[in-house]
């Protein structure tokens, strides 16, 4: 559970000496907040969720959290996220760690592609050094994977000790990490050792080099199939360049005794890196696309942190902010107030709330605008395909995962698909026939609504074929009783928005006006592929 995206939170909430600025992430067991000390140090504060029935933290959860804090406090190393302070006995237990404003390896591979061999050696050295520190503290991490390694420009950081355990702890069954990166002995339920972390390191490096996990079918498919592949060591290491065999393949040995130690991996990587000109940071080793994305990401997060500080304490002195990049949402330019009226009504406009409550379509509304970058929109690829589907039904809260609770479909029709709103306020079930999936957009931009104060709008531009299909979809739902007059805009299992459609829309450019803050608009635009 980790994210660096800042969601607005209630002001003046405190954990020890830290004031909450916003929410970073949430999961089944707890939440992670962005917070700051009185002196301005920014930290990530992990907390537990209260029990729905009693309204307090369950004792079993409190004990597990106290154990996680104790284990994480034992780790000291350059390439890990250090624990700053913690109170496992507080009414709401919390742990504050160093805040690392950097993307994960998973996100970097998805957005920038795989790594070249020399860069891979540099990343491997940092992760191996982190494992040396973790194992020296008497711990096994047990969930090393691309999403648990962040990459600032000065070197990787291994995070999330949620399922770590002490090497000397007696256990009858191991807790399994992410199956696609877990060692065979973990999948078999055997005791995990430092060698298990080495296998996961090898699987992570393979992902960076090839773009998939090393198990057959890339670790995809039903959970039981993934578990069987991992337990039987059903590897597929095709696609790995021979130059990396000596680094990666020994880590993936099925017998833990045949795997190298992190210290040996670190020594081998250092030998490779010494053959190149000395460099203390990633700019020398990483591909330019990776370096640019890391720097843009850090600058975006810095701006969001500053925005969060100003929300909590409007009188606070504003800190330095990096120069605007392509993902910066710019303020409106005054000269656009006098734009010819004929140009104001050329774009279709969908009004929607990301909370899952949708309102009406307005066409040709007055707005002030300035794109992120001059010269018109550029082609963008969303993180995942974006779906636009007619809504069948809608209910409050999150979607049920119980198969018995799923809607019954007529024989011969496609199974129902349900999506939960990002803020978990609503669940929609959609009709897929007549919908469309978009893998590329001709542009993504943001605008400030002239009639909405500081509200921001995210605008997308379809290609001609997708625009025609989208227009047909809006004609299909317009005038239907609610919620069948809504379109769900989805990605993965998330619902990004669900606007009401009052009339058929034509044209390639649609504005999804979601009443967003600057940071929220940026987050949505990034998900749609803006960089």
C-alpha positions in Angstrom: 0.0 0.0 0.0 1.8 3.0 -1.2 1.2 6.1 -3.3 2.6 9.6 -3.5 -0.5 11.2 -4.8 -1.9 13.6 -2.3 -5.7 13.7 -1.6 -7.2 16.6 0.3 -7.8 15.7 4.0 -9.3 17.2 7.1 -7.0 20.0 8.4 -5.5 20.0 11.9 -5.4 16.3 12.4 -2.3 15.3 14.3 -0.3 12.1 14.9 2.2 12.9 17.6 4.1 16.0 16.5 3.0 15.7 12.9 0.1 17.6 11.3 -1.8 15.8 8.5 -1.6 17.6 5.1 -3.5 15.0 3.0 -4.1 11.3 2.3 -1.5 9.4 0.2 -3.0 5.9 0.0 -5.6 3.6 1.6 -5.9 -0.2 1.7 -7.7 -3.0 3.4 -5.8 -2.6 6.7 -5.0 1.1 7.0 -4.2 4.5 5.5 -1.1 6.5 4.7 -1.1 10.2 5.2 1.2 13.0 4.2 2.2 15.0 7.3 4.6 17.6 8.4 6.4 18.4 11.7 6.4 21.9 13.2 9.8 22.4 11.7 8.6 21.5 8.2 9.9 18.0 7.8 7.6 16.0 5.5 6.8 12.4 6.4 4.4 9.6 5.4 2.3 8.5 8.4 0.9 4.9 8.3 -2.2 4.2 10.5 -4.7 1.4 11.0 -8.4 1.4 10.1 -10.9 1.2 13.0 -13.2 -1.8 13.3 -16.6 -1.0 11.6 -18.6 -2.5 14.5 -16.8 -1.2 17.5 -15.3 2.0 16.1 -11.9 1.1 17.6 -8.8 -0.6 16.4 -9.0 -4.4 16.8 -6.5 -5.8 19.3 -5.1 -8.3 16.9 -4.5 -5.6 14.3 -2.9 -3.4 17.0 -0.5 -6.3 17.9 0.4 -6.8 14.3 1.0 -3.1 13.8 3.2 -2.9 16.9 5.3 -5.8 15.5 5.6 -4.1 12.1 6.8 -0.9 13.8 9.3 -2.8 16.0 10.7 -4.6 12.9 10.9 -1.5 10.7 12.7 0.5 13.4 15.5 -2.1 13.4 16.4 -1.3 9.8 19.0 1.4 9.1 20.3 1.9 5.6 20.7 4.4 2.8 18.4 2.5 0.4 15.4 2.1 2.7 12.7 4.5 4.0 13.7 5.2 7.6 11.2 5.3 10.5 11.2 8.8 11.9 8.8 8.3 14.9 5.9 5.9 15.9 3.4 5.3 18.6 1.9 1.8 18.4 0.0 2.3 21.7 -1.9 5.5 20.7 -5.7 5.3 20.4 -5.0 5.3 16.6 -1.6 3.6 16.2 0.8 5.4 13.8 4.2 5.2 12.3 6.0 8.0 10.5 8.6 7.3 7.8 10.7 9.3 5.5 8.5 10.7 2.6 10.0 9.7 -0.7 8.6 11.7 -3.6 9.5 9.2 -6.3 7.7 6.8 -8.7 7.9 3.0 -8.2 9.8 0.7 -10.5 6.5 -0.7 -11.6 5.2 2.7 -12.7 8.4 3.5 -14.5 8.4 0.3 -16.5 4.8 0.9 -17.4 5.4 4.5 -18.5 9.0 4.5 -19.8 9.7 0.9 -20.9 12.5 -1.5 -19.8 16.0 -0.7 -18.5 19.3 -1.0 -20.3 21.8 -3.5 -18.7 24.1 -0.9 -17.1 21.2 1.0 -15.6 19.9 -2.4 -14.3 23.2 -3.0 -12.5 22.9 0.4 -10.8 19.4 -0.3 -9.6 20.3 -3.8 -8.6 23.2 -2.5 -6.5 20.9 -0.2 -4.6 18.3 -2.9 -3.9 21.0 -5.4 -2.9 22.5 -2.8 -0.4 19.0 -2.3 1.1 18.6 -6.1 1.5 22.0 -6.2 3.2 20.7 -3.6 5.7 17.4 -5.4 6.2 19.0 -8.8 6.7 21.7 -7.3 9.0 18.8 -6.2 11.2 17.7 -9.8 11.5 14.7 -9.4 9.1 13.3 -10.9 5.9 11.3 -8.4 3.8 9.2 -11.1 2.1 7.5 -8.7 -0.4 10.3 -7.3 -2.6 8.6 -6.4 -5.9 8.6 -3.5 -8.4 5.8 -1.5 -6.7 7.7 -1.7 -3.3 10.9 -0.1 -4.7 10.7 3.7 -5.3 13.4 5.3 -7.5 14.5 8.9 -6.7 17.4 10.1 -8.8 20.0 9.3 -6.1 19.1 5.6 -5.9 16.3 3.1 -5.1 14.5 2.9 -1.8 12.9 -0.4 -0.6 9.6 0.3 1.3 6.7 -1.5 3.0 7.7 -3.9 5.8 4.1 -4.9 6.4 4.7 -8.6 6.1 8.3 -8.7 7.2 9.4 -11.0 10.0 12.4 -11.7 12.2 14.7 -14.4 10.9 14.8 -16.1 14.4 10.9 -16.0 14.7 9.4 -19.5 14.8 6.6 -19.7 12.2 4.6 -22.7 11.0 3.4 -20.9 7.8 4.9 -18.1 5.8 2.8 -15.1 4.7 2.9 -14.9 1.0 3.8 -11.7 -0.8 2.8 -10.9 -4.3 2.8 -14.3 -6.1 4.4 -13.2 -9.3 7.5 -12.1 -7.5 7.5 -14.6 -4.6 10.0 -17.4 -4.2 8.9 -21.0 -4.7 9.4 -21.8 -1.0 7.0 -18.9 -0.1 4.4 -20.2 -2.5 4.8 -23.7 -0.9 4.1 -22.3 2.6 7.6 -23.0 3.8 9.7 -20.8 6.1 11.1 -17.8 4.3 14.8 -16.8 4.6 17.1 -14.0 3.2 17.4 -16.2 0.1 13.7 -15.7 -0.5 14.3 -12.0 -0.8 17.1 -12.7 -3.3 14.7 -14.6 -5.5 12.2 -11.7 -5.4 15.1 -9.3 -6.2 15.9 -11.5 -9.2 12.2 -11.5 -10.3 12.1 -7.7 -9.9 15.3 -7.3 -12.0 13.8 -9.6 -14.7 10.7 -7.4 -14.8 12.8 -4.3 -15.3 14.8 -5.9 -18.1 11.9 -7.8 -19.9 8.7 -6.1 -18.8 7.0 -9.1 -17.1 7.5 -11.4 -14.2 9.7 -14.5 -14.7 7.0 -17.1 -14.1 5.2 -18.6 -17.1 2.7 -16.2 -18.6 4.3 -13.4 -16.8 2.6 -14.3 -13.5 -0.8 -13.4 -14.9 -4.0 -15.4 -14.8 -6.2 -16.7 -12.0 -4.7 -16.6 -8.5 -4.6 -20.3 -8.1 -2.8 -20.8 -11.4 -0.2 -18.2 -10.3 0.3 -19.9 -7.0 0.8 -23.3 -8.7 3.4 -21.8 -11.1 5.3 -20.2 -8.2 5.1 -23.3 -6.0 6.4 -25.5 -8.8 9.0 -23.0 -10.0 7.5 -22.9 -13.5 9.8 -20.2 -14.9 10.0 -18.7 -18.4 13.1 -16.5 -18.6 13.0 -16.0 -22.4 13.6 -12.5 -23.5 16.4 -11.8 -21.0 19.5 -10.5 -22.8 22.6 -12.8 -22.4 24.5 -9.8 -20.9 22.2 -10.0 -17.8 22.2 -13.8 -17.4 25.0 -13.7 -14.8 23.2 -11.1 -12.7 19.6 -12.3 -12.8 19.5 -16.1 -13.3 21.4 -17.1 -10.2 18.9 -15.1 -8.1 16.1 -17.2 -9.6 17.6 -20.6 -8.7 14.9 -22.8 -7.4 17.1 -24.1 -4.6 17.6 -21.3 -2.1 21.0 -22.6 -1.3 22.2 -22.0 -4.8 21.2 -18.3 -4.8 23.9 -15.6 -4.2 23.7 -13.4 -1.0 22.8 -9.7 -1.3 26.4 -8.9 -0.4 27.7 -11.0 -3.3 25.2 -9.3 -5.7 26.3 -5.9 -4.5 30.0 -6.8 -5.1 29.3 -8.1 -8.6 27.3 -5.0 -9.5 30.0 -2.7 -8.1 32.5 -4.4 -10.3 30.4 -3.8 -13.3 29.8 -0.2 -12.4 33.5 0.5 -11.7 34.2 -0.1 -15.4 32.1 3.0 -16.2 32.8 6.7 -15.4 32.1 7.5 -11.8 28.6 8.8 -11.1 26.9 9.4 -7.8 23.3 9.6 -9.2 21.0 8.0 -11.7 21.4 10.6 -14.4 24.5 8.8 -15.8 23.0 5.3 -15.6 19.3 5.7 -16.4 17.7 6.1 -19.8 16.8 9.7 -20.4 13.1 8.8 -20.4 13.4 7.4 -16.9 15.4 10.4 -15.6 12.9 12.9 -17.1 9.9 11.0 -15.6 11.6 10.8 -12.1 12.3 14.5 -12.1 8.8 15.5 -13.4 7.3 13.2 -10.8 9.3 14.8 -7.9 8.4 18.3 -9.1 4.7 17.4 -9.3 4.7 15.9 -5.8 6.6 18.9 -4.4 3.9 21.2 -5.8 1.2 19.0 -4.3 2.9 19.0 -0.9 3.0 22.8 -1.1 -0.6 23.0 -2.1 -1.5 20.7 0.9 0.5 22.9 3.3 -1.3 26.0 2.1 -4.7 24.3 2.6 -3.8 23.4 6.2 -2.0 26.6 7.1 -2.9 29.4 4.6 -0.5 31.8 6.4 2.5 29.5 6.1 5.5 30.7 4.1 5.4 29.2 0.7 8.4 27.0 -0.1 10.4 26.9 -3.3 8.7 25.2 -6.2 10.4 23.8 -9.3 10.0 25.2 -12.7 6.8 24.3 -14.4 6.9 21.1 -16.5 4.5 19.7 -19.0 2.2 18.4 -16.3 1.8 21.7 -14.6 -1.7 23.1 -14.5 -1.2 26.7 -15.5 -3.4 29.6 -14.3 -5.8 31.1 -16.9 -4.5 33.8 -19.2 -6.5 37.1 -19.1 -6.4 37.6 -22.9 -8.7 34.5 -23.3 -11.6 36.3 -21.6 -12.2 38.2 -24.9 -12.0 35.1 -27.1 -14.6 35.2 -29.9 -17.9 33.8 -28.8 -17.9 31.5 -31.8 -15.0 29.6 -30.4 -16.4 29.1 -26.9 -19.1 26.6 -28.0 -17.0 24.3 -30.2 -16.3 21.7 -27.6 -18.8 19.2 -26.1 -18.7 19.4 -22.3 -19.5 16.6 -19.8 -20.1 17.8 -16.2 -19.3 15.1 -13.7 -18.3 14.6 -10.1 -15.5 12.1 -9.3 -17.5 11.3 -6.1 -19.8 9.3 -8.3 -22.7 11.8 -8.2 -23.2 13.1 -11.7 -24.9 16.2 -12.9 -26.1 17.6 -16.3 -24.3 18.2 -19.6 -23.7 21.8 -20.5 -22.7 22.7 -24.0 -20.9 25.9 -24.9 -20.3 27.2 -21.4 -18.0 30.1 -20.9 -14.6 29.2 -19.6 -11.1 30.7 -19.2 -8.4 28.4 -20.4 -4.8 27.9 -21.1 -3.4 24.5 -22.2 -0.4 22.9 -20.4 1.7 23.3 -23.5 1.3 25.5 -26.6 0.9 24.2 -30.1 -2.1 22.0 -29.4 -2.5 18.6 -27.8 -0.1 15.7 -28.3 -0.8 12.0 -28.6 -0.9 10.3 -25.2 -1.3 6.8 -24.0 -3.3 6.2 -20.7 -1.8 4.1 -18.0 -4.4 1.4 -18.9 -7.1 1.4 -21.6 -9.9 3.8 -20.6 -13.4 2.4 -21.0 -16.6 4.4 -21.7 -19.7 2.4 -21.0 -23.4 2.9 -20.5 -24.5 2.6 -16.8 -27.0 -0.2 -16.0 -27.3 0.4 -12.3 -25.7 2.3 -9.5 -25.5 1.7 -5.7 -23.8 3.5 -2.8 -20.5 2.2 -1.5 -17.9 -0.1 -3.0 -18.7 -3.0 -5.3 -19.1 -6.4 -3.8 -16.5 -9.1 -4.6 -19.0 -11.9 -3.7 -19.9 -13.8 -6.9 -23.4 -14.5 -5.4 -24.0 -10.7 -5.2 -23.3 -10.1 -8.9 -26.2 -9.2 -11.2 -27.8 -12.1 -13.1 -27.3 -11.8 -16.9 -29.5 -13.4 -19.6 -28.0 -16.5 -21.2 -25.7 -15.6 -24.1 -24.9 -12.1 -22.9 -21.6 -10.8 -21.5 -21.2 -11.0 -17.7 -21.9 -7.7 -15.9 -18.9 -5.5 -15.0 -18.9 -3.4 -11.9 -16.6 -0.5 -11.0 -16.0 1.4 -7.8 -15.6 5.2 -7.7 -12.1 6.4 -6.7 -13.5 7.8 -3.4 -15.4 4.6 -2.8 -18.7 6.4 -2.6 -20.5 4.5 -5.5 -20.5 1.3 -7.5 -21.8 1.2 -11.0 -22.7 -1.8 -13.2 -22.3 -1.2 -16.9 -23.4 -2.4 -20.3 -20.4 -3.2 -22.5 -22.1 -3.5 -26.0 -22.0 -0.1 -27.6 -19.2 1.1 -25.3 -15.6 1.7 -26.3 -12.1 1.2 -25.0 -9.6 3.9 -25.7 -5.8 3.0 -25.7 -4.6 6.3 -27.1 -5.9 9.9 -27.0 -5.1 12.7 -29.3 -4.7 15.0 -26.3 -5.3 15.6 -22.6 -5.5 19.1 -21.2 -6.8 20.9 -18.1 -8.9 24.1 -17.8 -10.1 26.4 -15.1 -13.9 26.9 -15.0 -14.7 30.6 -15.2 -18.0 30.0 -13.4 -16.6 27.6 -10.8 -14.0 29.6 -8.9 -10.9 27.4 -8.6 -12.6 24.3 -10.1 -10.6 22.5 -12.8 -11.7 20.6 -15.9 -10.0 17.7 -17.6 -10.4 17.8 -21.4 -9.7 14.8 -23.7 -9.5 14.7 -27.5 -10.5 11.5 -29.3 -9.2 10.3 -32.7 -11.9 10.4 -35.4 -13.0 6.7 -35.0 -13.3 6.8 -31.3 -15.1 10.2 -31.4 -17.7 8.7 -33.7 -18.2 5.7 -31.4 -18.4 7.9 -28.4 -21.0 10.1 -30.0 -23.1 7.0 -30.7 -22.8 6.0 -27.0 -24.0 9.4 -25.9 -27.0 9.2 -28.2 -27.7 5.7 -26.8 -28.0 6.9 -23.2 -29.3 10.5 -23.6 -32.9 10.8 -22.3 -32.8 7.5 -20.4 -34.1 7.4 -16.8 -31.3 7.8 -14.2 -28.8 6.1 -13.8 -29.1 4.8 -17.4 -28.5 8.3 -18.7 -24.9 8.1 -17.3 -21.7 7.0 -18.8 -19.1 5.3 -16.6 -15.5 6.4 -17.5 -13.4 3.5 -16.1 -9.8 2.3 -15.9 -8.9 -1.1 -14.5 -11.4 -1.6 -11.7 -11.7 2.1 -11.0 -14.5 4.5 -12.0 -12.9 7.9 -12.8 -16.2 9.7 -13.4 -19.9 9.0 -14.3 -21.4 12.0 -16.1 -25.1 12.4 -16.9 -25.8 12.7 -20.7 -28.6 15.1 -21.6 -28.1 15.0 -25.4 -26.0 13.3 -28.0 -22.6 14.9 -28.2 -20.6 15.3 -31.4 -17.0 16.3 -32.0 -13.6 15.0 -31.0 -13.0 17.1 -27.9 -14.9 16.5 -24.7 -14.4 18.3 -21.4 -14.9 16.2 -18.3 -15.7 19.0 -15.7 -15.2 17.3 -12.4 -15.0 20.2 -9.9 -11.4 19.2 -9.1 -8.7 20.9 -7.2 -5.4 21.6 -9.0 -3.8 18.5 -7.6 -6.9 16.3 -8.3 -7.1 17.5 -11.9 -3.4 16.7 -12.4 -3.9 13.2 -11.0 -6.8 12.4 -13.3 -5.0 13.9 -16.3 -1.9 11.8 -15.5 -4.0 8.6 -15.3 -5.3 9.5 -18.8 -1.8 9.6 -20.1 -0.7 13.3 -19.7 3.0 13.5 -18.8 
